[in-house]
Amino acid sequence: MILFGEDSLRNGIRQFLDHNHLERNHQGLENRLIIPIEGTVNTEGTIERRERLGGLLNYYYRAA
């Protein structure tokens, strides 16, 4: 990753922290999220991908 200035660095750190706390499963928490998403589990629908940091971090989920 090439960062251009402080704003670019802050954006990269914010994107990483959002992914780490909201989207990434953690083995130490029995593969649960740090901040769980409220709602029911959707087992049907197409699988969507949300990418962060230009595709370095990816989050896969089922569309509603």
NORVENZI-V396140 format. One record per residue. N is the residue number from 0. RES is the residue in one small letter. SS is DSSP state (a for helix, b for strand, c for the rest). Layout:
<<N/RES/SS> <N/RES/SS>>
This chain:
<<0/m/c> <1/i/c> <2/l/c> <3/f/c> <4/g/a> <5/e/a> <6/d/a> <7/s/a> <8/l/a> <9/r/a> <10/n/a> <11/g/a> <12/i/a> <13/r/a> <14/q/a> <15/f/a> <16/l/a> <17/d/a> <18/h/a> <19/n/a> <20/h/a> <21/l/a> <22/e/a> <23/r/c> <24/n/c> <25/h/b> <26/q/a> <27/g/a> <28/l/a> <29/e/c> <30/n/c> <31/r/b> <32/l/c> <33/i/c> <34/i/c> <35/p/c> <36/i/c> <37/e/c> <38/g/c> <39/t/c> <40/v/c> <41/n/c> <42/t/c> <43/e/c> <44/g/c> <45/t/c> <46/i/b> <47/e/b> <48/r/b> <49/r/b> <50/e/b> <51/r/b> <52/l/a> <53/g/a> <54/g/a> <55/l/c> <56/l/b> <57/n/b> <58/y/b> <59/y/b> <60/y/b> <61/r/b> <62/a/c> <63/a/c>>
